[in-house]
Amino acid sequence: MKLSVIIPVHNAAPYLPACLDSVLSQDLTDLQVICVDDDSTDQSAQIITNYTHKDSRVMLIRHPMTMYAGSCRNTGLVAATGEYVHFLDSDDIVEKGAYRRYYQLAKEMDADMVKGKSRCFDNATGQISSTAILRFSGLPENYYGKAVSFSQNPSAFSHVSVVPWNGIYKRQFLLEHRLWFNDFICVNDRSFFNEVSLAADRVVFTKDRLVKYRINNSQSLVGNRARNFQCQFRSFALIRKQCQKYNITGAALAEILNRELTDLFIWYRKYRNVPEVQESIVSSTTEFARSLDILPLKDYPPVFKWYYDYLLLTQDHILTIALHLSSSAEQLTKCMESILLQDMPKFRVYGIAPSGTDTSVYQSFMDKDTRFCGVLPSSGDIPKENVYFLELKPTVLKDADTFQKLIRHSMETAKNMAPVILTL
């Protein structure tokens, strides 16, 4: 048997026929299709049963209770007999001829894993699209079509999507290394991809597309993420353990941790303003951030996509401003009003006023907002703290995200996590 296709199924009746037809019509015919029904309450199991009557390559395994996608994939892997396996979601579609091309490449390169590009199709409109990560847009051109490993270039593995369905895997390799999916309600893919990447000696990336991924599907497992956000933290903890198991340190460890924290905080930003889950997600992410050990990352450039939110959640303030008060009352007022309109709220302002300077306008803002601190004769008198620093003449900040942009630019050009002096 050349290929085993493993499909977790939970209440996917509207999409199963298209999914199964795309598999069974492939020109690689030496395959088995293992559908693991995860205690569906719709007609999913019956649809699969009908297919087993029409095509002997289709197998149905039923879970007696809901065990979620990771456990379904593990069940399928135990039952598989194919030389390679593909983990396909029940609402997605395999590209025409993809299995033949992927299998041929895997055999030719003796690959442990072949990862390829994918595209999306909108469940409501049918529109075809893609994303940078599904296109592998940051992957070096010379990494396609040859066998590589994580140790050769750890950063390359951060430019491919971690989803399991955009690749095929040598079954014996998975079994020998005991590479299983976690059993969390969601976020099953990240730890699987991470350990496969660390364990594999021969990974092949291809420009060939494997799957059309259905988006805007309300029944998709991705919808569980907001209600089960703890799975993000559990996945991160599991990946930390995997890195310890494989003795990953230094820049390679920083690459993995930055990749995982970027994903975690992207989802945090997506859900933190959703009323139904806002309080729990902000609270749990704050707790996670405060307990996070960032020591392995201190000597490497900060990644704005997660580190900025991390600072906002864990620090009393992240920016100190030395505001020179030698200006007209009108100009000072406009400047301080524009500061209060900034969407980065965690700042402290110190008024800088040589002897004899009128500080009454600044004092009035001190009375209204505790972020406006005392008046000092020079910026050198400001308490030294491990935060970003900005020396500011009384000028109106035109954009509400001025502070955020300054910090972002600093992070993107920094050599390590140490805060620096910002320039407006």
GILIN-V180283 format. One record per pair of residues at least 6 apart in sequence whose C-alpha atoms are under 6 Angstrom apart, sorted by the first residue. I is the first residue (numbers start at 0). J is the second residue. D is the distance in Angstrom with one decimal. If there is no record, write none. Layout:
I&J&D ; I&J&D
This chain:
0&29&5.7 ; 0&30&5.9 ; 0&81&4.6 ; 1&29&5.7 ; 1&30&5.8 ; 1&81&5.0 ; 1&82&5.0 ; 2&30&4.7 ; 2&81&4.4 ; 2&82&5.7 ; 2&83&4.8 ; 2&84&5.4 ; 3&30&5.6 ; 3&31&4.8 ; 3&32&6.0 ; 3&79&5.8 ; 3&81&4.7 ; 3&84&4.6 ; 4&32&4.7 ; 4&33&6.0 ; 4&84&5.7 ; 4&85&4.8 ; 5&33&4.8 ; 5&75&5.6 ; 5&86&4.9 ; 6&34&4.8 ; 6&87&5.1 ; 6&88&5.6 ; 6&89&5.8 ; 7&35&5.0 ; 7&68&5.7 ; 7&71&5.3 ; 8&35&5.8 ; 8&36&4.7 ; 8&37&5.8 ; 8&89&5.7 ; 9&37&5.2 ; 9&39&4.9 ; 10&39&4.9 ; 10&41&5.4 ; 10&43&5.9 ; 11&43&5.9 ; 12&42&5.7 ; 12&43&4.6 ; 14&90&5.0 ; 15&89&5.9 ; 18&91&5.7 ; 18&92&5.0 ; 21&92&5.8 ; 21&93&5.5 ; 25&96&5.6 ; 26&96&5.9 ; 27&98&6.0 ; 27&99&5.0 ; 31&56&4.8 ; 32&56&5.9 ; 32&57&4.7 ; 32&58&6.0 ; 33&58&4.9 ; 34&59&5.0 ; 35&60&4.7 ; 35&61&5.7 ; 35&71&5.8 ; 36&61&4.8 ; 37&62&5.1 ; 37&65&5.1 ; 38&62&5.6 ; 38&63&5.9 ; 38&64&5.2 ; 38&65&5.3 ; 51&57&5.0 ; 67&184&5.6 ; 69&180&5.0 ; 69&181&5.6 ; 69&182&5.2 ; 69&187&5.5 ; 70&182&5.4 ; 82&170&5.7 ; 83&168&5.3 ; 83&169&4.4 ; 83&170&5.1 ; 84&167&5.5 ; 84&168&5.3 ; 84&170&6.0 ; 85&167&4.8 ; 86&164&5.1 ; 87&164&5.1 ; 91&211&5.9 ; 91&212&5.1 ; 91&213&5.5 ; 92&210&5.7 ; 92&211&5.1 ; 93&209&5.9 ; 93&210&4.5 ; 94&209&5.4 ; 94&210&5.4 ; 97&209&5.4 ; 110&201&5.1 ; 110&202&5.7 ; 111&168&5.8 ; 111&169&5.1 ; 111&199&6.0 ; 111&201&5.4 ; 111&202&5.9 ; 112&167&5.8 ; 112&168&4.5 ; 112&202&5.0 ; 113&166&5.2 ; 113&167&5.4 ; 113&202&6.0 ; 113&203&4.7 ; 113&204&5.8 ; 114&165&5.8 ; 114&166&4.2 ; 114&204&4.9 ; 115&165&5.6 ; 115&204&5.7 ; 115&205&4.8 ; 115&206&5.7 ; 115&207&5.8 ; 115&208&5.8 ; 116&133&5.6 ; 116&134&5.2 ; 116&206&5.7 ; 116&208&4.6 ; 117&133&5.4 ; 117&208&4.9 ; 117&209&5.8 ; 117&210&5.3 ; 118&128&5.9 ; 118&129&4.7 ; 118&211&5.1 ; 119&127&5.6 ; 119&128&5.1 ; 119&129&5.4 ; 119&211&5.3 ; 119&212&4.5 ; 119&213&5.8 ; 120&126&5.4 ; 120&127&4.5 ; 120&213&5.2 ; 121&213&6.0 ; 121&214&5.1 ; 122&213&6.0 ; 122&214&5.8 ; 122&215&5.6 ; 132&159&5.6 ; 132&160&5.4 ; 133&160&5.7 ; 135&158&5.5 ; 135&159&4.9 ; 137&158&5.2 ; 138&155&5.7 ; 138&158&5.4 ; 143&204&4.9 ; 143&205&5.4 ; 144&204&5.9 ; 144&205&5.7 ; 145&203&5.6 ; 146&201&4.9 ; 146&202&5.2 ; 146&203&4.9 ; 147&201&5.4 ; 147&202&5.1 ; 148&200&5.4 ; 148&201&5.8 ; 148&202&5.9 ; 153&251&5.7 ; 161&189&5.8 ; 161&192&5.5 ; 162&188&5.5 ; 165&209&5.9 ; 180&187&6.0 ; 180&191&5.5 ; 181&187&5.5 ; 190&238&5.6 ; 253&296&5.6 ; 261&304&5.6 ; 261&305&4.9 ; 264&305&5.4 ; 271&277&4.8 ; 271&281&6.0 ; 285&312&5.5 ; 289&313&5.7 ; 297&416&5.3 ; 298&415&4.8 ; 299&415&4.4 ; 300&413&5.5 ; 300&414&4.8 ; 300&415&4.2 ; 300&416&5.8 ; 301&410&5.6 ; 301&416&5.3 ; 316&345&4.3 ; 316&346&5.1 ; 317&345&5.8 ; 317&346&6.0 ; 317&386&5.0 ; 317&387&6.0 ; 318&346&4.7 ; 318&386&5.6 ; 318&387&4.6 ; 318&388&5.6 ; 319&346&5.7 ; 319&347&4.9 ; 319&348&6.0 ; 319&388&4.8 ; 320&348&4.6 ; 320&388&5.9 ; 320&389&4.8 ; 320&390&5.8 ; 321&349&5.1 ; 321&378&5.9 ; 321&390&4.7 ; 321&391&5.9 ; 322&350&5.0 ; 322&351&5.7 ; 322&391&4.9 ; 322&392&5.9 ; 323&350&6.0 ; 323&351&4.6 ; 323&392&5.3 ; 324&351&5.8 ; 324&352&5.6 ; 331&393&5.6 ; 334&393&5.6 ; 334&394&5.2 ; 334&395&4.5 ; 337&395&5.9 ; 337&396&5.5 ; 340&399&5.9 ; 341&399&4.4 ; 341&400&5.9 ; 342&399&5.7 ; 342&400&5.8 ; 347&370&4.8 ; 347&371&6.0 ; 348&371&4.8 ; 348&372&5.7 ; 349&372&5.2 ; 349&373&5.6 ; 349&374&5.9 ; 350&374&4.5 ; 351&374&5.8 ; 351&375&5.1 ; 351&376&5.5 ; 351&377&5.5 ; 352&376&5.1 ; 353&376&4.8 ; 365&371&4.9 ; 386&418&5.4 ; 387&418&4.9 ; 387&419&5.3 ; 387&420&5.9 ; 388&420&4.7 ; 388&421&5.8 ; 389&420&6.0 ; 389&421&5.1
